[in-house]
Amino acid sequence: MDVISVYFALNSASEQFDNKISQAMRKYIAGIIEMNPVKKFYPDANFTMRLTYGKVGDYKARDAVFYDYFTTTDGIIEKEDSTNFEFNVPAKLKALIKTGDFGSYANDGKLRVCFTTNNDITGGNSGSPVLNGNGELIGLAFDGNWEAMSGDVVYEPELQKCICVDIRYVLFVIDKFAGAGHLIKEMKLVN
């Protein structure tokens, strides 16, 4: 049996549960609204255009736990684990990192990989563009920190962080790692 057949079979099997969860969620939200008649609630934006805004920034998760607002390729090497496919670093990428062959994508000798913002995101935002104040693409949202899981209920800008891949790392991977510099030449890049 192929993977896609298993996926569709599981998807069909879980549909009845998804419907029950959706019905229960509607009742839950109706109850929350009834309990808080003066509070303003925003509508569910699934399958519609969305816009959120925020600031790039670090965060303090709890006492003595601080996370900087960006990661670098140093972290890729630090987390490497050849026994875990999620942390297996291809030899070519490792060589590029160790030699510091980042081209114009690193402005301080360190290539940034990811950064965090306090954007209010939810499930389905993976791949959403992250723009700066000039409307320039600076990254792609792909995840939230643990504390952001409450975001469907309440927004906490000091704790909830949107995790974004830095577009400079994406361009580096396309150009240097994948050897597809011809794609970069088709783009209008802003420094």
N, C-alpha and C positions, 0 to 999 in steps of 0.2 A: 504494500500500500504506500502510495506517495504522500509527501508532506501536505500538499494542497488538498488532497481528499480528506485527510485526517482533520485539517483545519476546518473545512466546510462541514464535516460531520459534527465536530465539537461545537461549531458556531450554531448549527441548527439545534443541537441538544441543549445549549445554554439559553436559547432564545426565550423559552418559557419563563426561565428564572429572571432574565433581563426585564421582561414585561412586568413581572411581579414587583421587582425592585423599582421600576419606573412608576408604577401605580402607587406604591408605598411612599416614594419620594414626593409625589404630588400631594398626598395627604399630609405628609410631614411638613412640607413648605406651607400648605394652607393653614395648618395649625400654628406654625411660627408666626405667620402674618396675622392671624387672628389674635394671638397673644400679645403682639406688638403693633397695635393699630396706628400709632403715630410714626413709626419707623418707616423710612423709605427703603424699598427693596429694588434692586436692579433685576431685569429679566434675564432668563437663561439665554445666553448668546450662542449656544451650539448651532452650528451650520449657518451662521451669519458672519458678516464682516465684523471684526473686533479691533479695537484700538486701546492700548493701555500705555501708560507712560511711567517712567521711574528714573532712578539715578543709579549709576554704577557705584558700588560700595561694598565694603567688608561688613562682617557682622560678628557679634559676640553672642555665641549660642547660649552660654551659661558661664558661671564663675570659672575663670582661668582657661576658658576655651574660646580662642579667637581665630577667625579665618580671614586671611587677606582677601582682597577683592579679585585677585587673579592668580592663575597657576601658569607655570612655564614648562618647557620640555624637560627640565630637570626632574619634575614629578613623574614624567613618563618612565624615565630610567629608574628612579627610586622605587616605583611600584611594579617594575617588571617581574613577572613570574611565569617562567616557561611551562609550568605545569597547569596553568589556568589560562584558557584561550582568551579570556577577556583582558588579560594583562600580558599577553605574549607580544613582544615588540619585534617586528620584522627586522632582519639584519640591515637592510638598506636604510630604514628609518633610524635605527640605532647609530649607524655610521654617520648619517647626516647630523644627528644631534651631537654626537661626541666630537665631531670636527667643527661644529658651530657653523655649518654651511647653510645659513638661513637666508642668504641673499638679502633683498631689501625688506624682508618681512619682519625683521627684528631691528628695532631702532636703538637698543641699548645692549646689544650682545646677547640678550635673552629673548627667546621666542615665546610669546604668551600663547597659551593654549585655550584657556577658558577664563571667563569673568562672571561676576555675580552682579545682579541688579535687584532693586526692590519692586520690579514690575509685578503686577497682579496677573498671574496666569492660571490656567487650569488644564485639565487633561485635553489633549488635542492641539496644544500649542507647539509641539515639537516641529522644528523647522521654520517657525515664524521669524520673519526678519526683525532685527534689532537695529534701529536707526539712531544716529546722534541728532543733536539739535539742528544740524544743517541738512538733515534728510539723507545722510550718507550711511550705507550699510556698514555696520561695525561688527556684526555677529549674527548668530542664529540661536534662538532659544531652544533648549532641548530637554530641560528637566527643572525640577525644583528641589530645594533642600527638604529634609524631613519635616521641618516646621511648616513648610508651605502646604502640607497635606490638608491642613484645616482651611485652606483658601476658598473652598467651595461654600464654607459657612461664614467665615469672618476673615477679613484682611488685616494682617498685622505687619505693617511695613518694616518694623525694626527686626522682626524675626524671619519673615518669609523672604526667601531669595530665589530668584529665577537664575538658573545656571545656563550660560550661553557659551557657545564655542566662538572664539575670536576669529573674525573673518581673515585675519592675517595668517592664522594657522591653516585655515581651509585653503587659502591661496598657496601657501607653502607646500601643502600636501599635493595639490593639483600640479604645481610647477616642478618642485624638486623631487618629491617622492614618486609621484605617478609619471613624471616625465611628460606632462601634457602642457608644456609652456605655450603651445599654439593656442590653447583655450584662453590663457591669460592675455595674449596679444589681442584677442577679440574684445576684451573688457576695457572699460574706461575706469582706471583706478585713480583714487585721490590719495595723496600722501599727507 
